[in-house]
Amino acid sequence: MDVAAGVLMVRKASDKVTDFKGRSTGPMDNRGLAPRQIVAGNLKIADALQNRIAKTGYAATFD
C-alpha cells in the first residue's frame, strides 16, 4: 500500500508520523519494500496513540 502522499500531507501540516514504536519512518519511497506500520496524527493525539499501540504489545509483533 502506498502511503507516501498521506505521510507528506501530515508532515506538511507540522503533525507527526512515526512507526508503532515511536521511531522516525525515514524516506517514504521504494528503498524498503517491506511493509511499514505507521502512526500519523496531529500533535495532540499522535504520541498517545503510539503509546497505546506499544503498551498493548501489538508493536512487538513487528520486530
Buried (B, 14 or more C-beta within 10 A) or exposed (E): EEBEEBBEEBBEEEBBBBBBBBEEBEEBEEEEEEEBBBBBBEEEBBBEBBEEBBEEEEBEEEE
